[in-house]
Amino acid sequence: MSKHSNKPLENQAPPDGQVPGGTQGGAEREKPAENNDKARAEGPLADTPEGKIAALEAELADRESKLSGLSRDAEAKITDLNDQYLRKAADFENYRKRMLKEKQELTDFANQNLLLDLLPIIDDFERAIKSAETSDFQSAKEFASFFEGIKMIEKQLSTMLENKWGLKRFDSEGTPFDPNRHEAIQMEKSGGISEALVKEDYLKGYFLKERVLRFAKVKVLMPDMGNEE
């Protein structure tokens, strides 16, 4: 039986994946740099012109990447804001059209209640007219009765307009002429008066809630200054 020496063989092949000195195989030694620019910028060549250029290029690429992301975010926000603006504009246009329609309806039907109040009085006038057409008025009493009925309808109308709508008729005859209430249609001189007076109402004037709605058309007596001593 032969004896084997414990002395290691000098020419014995090293284990797979190892080289003398305990280093790994050529795979690691021959592995290329993943990013040459970064390697030059951070490695021993960082202080060389090539390394500085590489560092600037790497920084520029990083900033371009960040700016690209910001640009995409900005575009998305602009698109969203534009959509919101279009919706708001459409809502406002619809609101404007609705307001115009409601305003027109208010104008068209503003006098609806007044007209409803007038209808019964118009009905009374129609009945009075029909009564006059079928009556012979053979006596003054019959005509007087008809005339009183017409006066009652007119009074009913005036009272309703004054109490419910503030329309009040005013008399001017015998009162001082007031240009804020009267419109002189005719004038004549008269002695014995010191100021202009309304002699006759040609057309009655009306107030609407204390404001003159229609001027009274009147005949005016003017002082005759030539007759004064």
C-alpha positions as CSV (number, residue, x, y, z in Angstrom):
1,M,0.0,0.0,0.0
2,S,1.5,3.3,-1.2
3,K,1.7,6.3,0.9
4,H,0.4,9.7,-0.3
5,S,2.1,12.8,0.7
6,N,0.2,15.6,2.5
7,K,2.2,18.2,0.6
8,P,0.0,20.0,-1.9
9,L,0.9,19.6,-5.5
10,E,2.4,22.8,-6.9
11,N,0.8,22.2,-10.3
12,Q,-2.6,21.2,-8.9
13,A,-5.4,23.1,-10.8
14,P,-7.3,25.6,-8.6
15,P,-11.0,25.0,-8.1
16,D,-13.4,26.2,-10.7
17,G,-14.1,30.0,-10.6
18,Q,-11.0,30.8,-8.7
19,V,-7.6,32.2,-9.7
20,P,-4.4,32.3,-7.7
21,G,-4.5,34.9,-5.0
22,G,-8.2,34.1,-4.1
23,T,-9.8,36.3,-6.8
24,Q,-12.8,35.3,-8.7
25,G,-12.8,34.2,-12.3
26,G,-12.4,36.3,-15.4
27,A,-16.1,36.9,-15.7
28,E,-15.9,39.7,-13.0
29,R,-12.6,41.0,-14.3
30,E,-14.0,41.3,-17.8
31,K,-17.5,42.8,-16.8
32,P,-18.1,46.1,-18.6
33,A,-19.3,49.3,-16.8
34,E,-23.1,49.7,-16.8
35,N,-23.0,53.4,-17.4
36,N,-19.8,54.8,-18.9
37,D,-20.8,58.4,-18.3
38,K,-21.5,57.8,-14.7
39,A,-18.3,55.8,-14.2
40,R,-16.3,58.6,-15.7
41,A,-18.1,61.2,-13.7
42,E,-17.7,59.3,-10.4
43,G,-14.5,57.4,-11.0
44,P,-10.8,58.5,-11.2
45,L,-11.6,60.4,-14.4
46,A,-14.0,62.7,-12.7
47,D,-11.5,65.6,-12.6
48,T,-10.6,65.2,-16.3
49,P,-12.4,67.2,-19.1
50,E,-14.0,64.0,-20.3
51,G,-15.3,63.3,-16.8
52,K,-16.7,66.8,-16.3
53,I,-18.4,66.6,-19.7
54,A,-19.9,63.2,-18.8
55,A,-21.1,64.6,-15.4
56,L,-22.8,67.5,-17.1
57,E,-24.4,65.2,-19.7
58,A,-25.7,63.0,-17.0
59,E,-27.1,65.9,-15.0
60,L,-28.7,67.3,-18.2
61,A,-30.3,63.9,-19.0
62,D,-31.7,63.8,-15.4
63,R,-33.1,67.3,-15.7
64,E,-34.6,66.5,-19.1
65,S,-36.3,63.5,-17.6
66,K,-37.7,65.5,-14.7
67,L,-38.9,68.3,-17.1
68,S,-40.6,65.7,-19.3
69,G,-42.5,64.4,-16.3
70,L,-43.5,67.9,-15.2
71,S,-44.5,68.7,-18.8
72,R,-46.8,65.7,-18.9
73,D,-48.4,66.7,-15.5
74,A,-48.8,70.3,-16.8
75,E,-50.5,69.2,-20.0
76,A,-52.9,67.0,-18.0
77,K,-53.8,69.9,-15.6
78,I,-54.3,72.2,-18.6
79,T,-56.6,69.7,-20.2
80,D,-58.6,69.3,-17.0
81,L,-58.9,73.0,-16.5
82,N,-60.0,73.5,-20.1
83,D,-62.7,70.9,-19.6
84,Q,-63.8,72.6,-16.4
85,Y,-63.9,76.0,-18.2
86,L,-66.0,74.5,-21.1
87,R,-68.5,73.0,-18.6
88,K,-68.7,76.2,-16.6
89,A,-69.2,78.2,-19.8
90,A,-72.0,75.9,-20.9
91,D,-73.7,76.0,-17.5
92,F,-73.5,79.8,-17.5
93,E,-75.0,80.0,-21.1
94,N,-77.9,77.8,-20.0
95,Y,-78.4,79.9,-16.9
96,R,-78.4,83.1,-19.0
97,K,-81.0,81.7,-21.4
98,R,-83.2,80.5,-18.5
99,M,-83.1,83.9,-16.9
100,L,-84.0,85.7,-20.1
101,K,-86.9,83.3,-20.6
102,E,-88.2,83.9,-17.1
103,K,-87.8,87.7,-17.5
104,Q,-89.8,87.6,-20.7
105,E,-92.5,85.5,-19.0
106,L,-92.6,88.0,-16.1
107,T,-93.0,90.8,-18.6
108,D,-95.7,89.0,-20.6
109,F,-97.7,88.1,-17.6
110,A,-97.0,91.0,-15.3
111,N,-100.5,92.4,-15.7
112,Q,-102.3,89.0,-15.4
113,N,-103.9,89.8,-12.0
114,L,-105.0,93.2,-13.2
115,L,-106.7,91.7,-16.2
116,L,-108.4,89.1,-14.1
117,D,-109.8,91.9,-11.9
118,L,-111.1,93.7,-15.0
119,L,-112.9,90.8,-16.5
120,P,-116.0,90.9,-14.2
121,I,-116.4,94.6,-14.9
122,I,-116.2,94.0,-18.7
123,D,-118.9,91.4,-18.2
124,D,-121.1,94.0,-16.5
125,F,-120.6,96.4,-19.4
126,E,-121.5,93.7,-21.9
127,R,-124.7,93.0,-20.0
128,A,-125.6,96.7,-19.9
129,I,-125.0,97.1,-23.6
130,K,-127.2,94.1,-24.4
131,S,-129.9,95.5,-22.1
132,A,-129.8,98.8,-24.0
133,E,-130.0,97.0,-27.3
134,T,-133.2,95.2,-26.3
135,S,-134.9,98.0,-24.5
136,D,-137.0,100.7,-26.0
137,F,-136.7,103.1,-23.1
138,Q,-140.3,104.2,-23.5
139,S,-140.0,106.2,-20.4
140,A,-137.5,108.5,-18.8
141,K,-137.6,106.3,-15.7
142,E,-136.3,103.3,-17.8
143,F,-133.5,105.3,-19.2
144,A,-132.6,106.7,-15.8
145,S,-132.4,103.2,-14.4
146,F,-130.1,102.2,-17.3
147,F,-128.0,105.3,-16.8
148,E,-127.6,104.6,-13.1
149,G,-126.5,101.0,-13.9
150,I,-123.7,102.3,-16.1
151,K,-122.6,104.8,-13.4
152,M,-122.4,101.9,-10.9
153,I,-120.2,99.9,-13.2
154,E,-117.9,102.8,-13.7
155,K,-117.7,103.4,-10.0
156,Q,-117.0,99.7,-9.4
157,L,-114.1,99.9,-11.9
158,S,-112.6,103.1,-10.3
159,T,-112.9,101.7,-6.8
160,M,-111.3,98.4,-7.7
161,L,-108.4,100.1,-9.5
162,E,-107.8,102.5,-6.6
163,N,-108.0,100.0,-3.8
164,K,-106.1,97.1,-5.3
165,W,-103.8,98.8,-7.8
166,G,-103.2,102.3,-6.4
167,L,-104.7,104.0,-9.5
168,K,-106.5,107.2,-8.3
169,R,-108.2,109.8,-10.5
170,F,-107.9,113.4,-9.4
171,D,-110.1,116.4,-10.2
172,S,-108.5,119.6,-11.3
173,E,-111.3,122.0,-12.0
174,G,-111.1,125.1,-9.7
175,T,-107.6,124.3,-8.5
176,P,-104.4,126.3,-9.1
177,F,-102.6,125.3,-12.3
178,D,-99.8,123.0,-11.5
179,P,-97.4,122.1,-14.4
180,N,-96.4,119.0,-12.4
181,R,-100.0,117.6,-12.7
182,H,-101.6,119.6,-15.5
183,E,-101.2,120.0,-19.2
184,A,-102.7,123.3,-20.6
185,I,-104.6,122.6,-23.7
186,Q,-106.3,126.0,-23.9
187,M,-105.9,129.3,-22.0
188,E,-107.9,132.5,-21.6
189,K,-107.4,135.7,-19.7
190,S,-109.7,136.5,-16.8
191,G,-109.9,139.5,-14.5
192,G,-110.2,139.2,-10.7
193,I,-107.7,136.4,-10.3
194,S,-104.1,136.6,-9.2
195,E,-102.9,133.2,-10.3
196,A,-103.6,130.7,-13.1
197,L,-106.6,128.5,-12.3
198,V,-107.9,125.4,-14.0
199,K,-111.3,126.2,-15.5
200,E,-112.2,122.9,-17.0
201,D,-111.0,119.3,-17.2
202,Y,-110.8,118.0,-20.7
203,L,-109.3,114.8,-19.7
204,K,-108.9,113.5,-16.1
205,G,-105.5,113.0,-14.6
206,Y,-104.4,109.9,-12.6
207,F,-102.0,109.0,-9.9
208,L,-100.4,105.6,-9.5
209,K,-99.3,105.2,-5.9
210,E,-98.7,109.0,-5.4
211,R,-96.9,109.4,-8.8
212,V,-98.6,111.1,-11.7
213,L,-99.4,108.5,-14.2
214,R,-101.2,110.8,-16.6
215,F,-101.3,114.6,-16.7
216,A,-104.8,116.1,-16.7
217,K,-105.5,118.0,-19.9
218,V,-107.1,121.2,-18.9
219,K,-108.3,124.7,-19.8
220,V,-106.5,127.4,-17.8
221,L,-107.7,130.9,-16.8
222,M,-104.8,133.4,-16.7
223,P,-104.8,136.6,-14.8
224,D,-105.5,139.6,-17.0
225,M,-102.8,142.0,-15.9
226,G,-104.0,144.7,-18.4
227,N,-107.2,145.2,-16.4
228,E,-105.3,146.0,-13.1
229,E,-105.5,149.6,-12.0
